[in-house]
Amino acid sequence: MSKNEMDKAIEEMGAEQPLQTEPAAERPADGTVKAKPASPKAVKMVKCVINSSEGTEGANDVFVSLNGVAYQIRRDVEVALPEPVLQVLKEAVIHGYVTDQNGAPVKNKLIPRYAITIKG
């Protein structure tokens, strides 16, 4: 199956189910891969953008792994993610501190790790 045929097959299936491919040992000799649904349960997809942020990691792709499935998500690009993956991103936080006038930490503050814009 060519890349164009694969893209067309995925579009026909719709974005309701994640796809997985056959292990390399089960692939035909010509290197083609057949796409098949990962499970019979449909997963709702959500369009979103993970915005760039300040700091050394703020422009890098975001890596998320959920139940053994890994996702590498580009920033500042609209993508469709399974709803559980989006929930993981929403719940990711970093610890910040509120300080007094002298700069001493007073209390811990949880700050969202990713700035996410939901598109639909």
Summary of the structure (lengths in Angstrom):
residues: 120
radius of gyration: 19.4
end to end distance: 31.8
largest distance: 68.7
contacts: 244
relative contact order: 0.17
helix: 19%
strand: 38%
